[in-house]
Amino acid sequence: MHETEFSLWYPAAKTAARIEAAVEPEAGDIAGDRTTVSINRSERELQVEIQASDPVALRAGQNTWLGLIEVAEAMDSIGEGFAATIER
């Protein structure tokens, strides 16, 4: 079994919670025969653990989850900017 774990830190717990909420539903949908993922959050930290049966599947899993998180962060940033313009 091959595995990797990465932690992401956010400026606020609510930001981490939004990112978790955006990507967590994909955990059950994307996991396949060769790869599994677990996502956990503690306050401002989001932890993603990927387990795979081989190095190729592990690399693919890393690319998938880092890409999903990158998109979630970008959308969260856009949402924050939009909310700031409404509050003015």
C-alpha positions as CSV (number, residue, x, y, z in Angstrom):
1,M,0.0,0.0,0.0
2,H,1.2,3.5,-0.9
3,E,0.0,6.6,0.9
4,T,0.5,10.3,1.2
5,E,-1.0,12.9,3.5
6,F,-1.1,16.6,3.2
7,S,-2.4,19.4,5.5
8,L,-3.7,22.7,4.4
9,W,-4.0,25.7,6.7
10,Y,-6.5,28.4,6.2
11,P,-6.8,31.9,7.8
12,A,-10.1,31.1,9.4
13,A,-11.9,27.9,10.5
14,K,-15.0,28.9,8.4
15,T,-12.8,29.0,5.3
16,A,-11.5,25.5,6.0
17,A,-15.1,24.4,6.6
18,R,-16.2,25.7,3.3
19,I,-13.3,24.0,1.5
20,E,-14.1,20.8,3.3
21,A,-17.8,21.0,2.4
22,A,-16.9,21.6,-1.3
23,V,-14.6,18.6,-1.7
24,E,-15.8,16.1,0.8
25,P,-18.8,14.8,-1.2
26,E,-16.3,13.8,-3.9
27,A,-14.5,11.4,-1.6
28,G,-17.1,8.7,-2.1
29,D,-17.6,9.4,-5.8
30,I,-14.0,9.5,-6.9
31,A,-12.5,6.7,-4.8
32,G,-12.0,3.6,-6.9
33,D,-10.6,0.2,-6.7
34,R,-7.0,1.5,-6.6
35,T,-7.4,4.6,-4.5
36,T,-9.1,5.7,-1.3
37,V,-9.2,9.1,0.4
38,S,-10.1,10.5,3.8
39,I,-10.7,14.1,4.6
40,N,-10.6,15.5,8.1
41,R,-10.7,19.0,9.5
42,S,-9.7,20.5,12.8
43,E,-10.4,24.2,13.1
44,R,-8.3,25.9,10.4
45,E,-6.5,22.7,9.2
46,L,-7.7,20.4,6.4
47,Q,-6.0,17.0,6.2
48,V,-6.3,14.8,3.2
49,E,-4.9,11.2,3.3
50,I,-4.7,9.3,0.1
51,Q,-4.0,5.5,-0.1
52,A,-3.3,3.7,-3.3
53,S,-2.4,0.2,-4.4
54,D,0.5,1.4,-6.6
55,P,2.6,4.6,-7.2
56,V,0.8,5.5,-10.5
57,A,-2.6,5.5,-8.7
58,L,-1.1,7.5,-5.8
59,R,0.2,10.2,-8.2
60,A,-3.2,10.3,-10.0
61,G,-5.0,10.6,-6.6
62,Q,-2.7,13.5,-5.5
63,N,-3.3,15.3,-8.7
64,T,-7.0,14.8,-8.5
65,W,-7.4,16.0,-4.9
66,L,-4.9,18.9,-5.2
67,G,-6.8,20.0,-8.3
68,L,-10.2,19.8,-6.6
69,I,-8.9,21.8,-3.6
70,E,-7.4,24.4,-5.8
71,V,-10.7,24.9,-7.6
72,A,-12.6,25.0,-4.3
73,E,-10.1,27.6,-2.9
74,A,-10.5,29.7,-6.1
75,M,-14.3,29.7,-5.9
76,D,-14.2,30.5,-2.2
77,S,-11.9,33.5,-2.9
78,I,-14.4,34.7,-5.6
79,G,-17.3,34.2,-3.1
80,E,-15.4,36.2,-0.5
81,G,-14.8,39.0,-2.9
82,F,-18.4,39.1,-4.0
83,A,-19.6,39.1,-0.4
84,A,-17.3,42.1,0.3
85,T,-18.8,44.1,-2.5
86,I,-22.4,43.4,-1.3
87,E,-21.5,44.5,2.2
88,R,-20.4,48.0,1.0
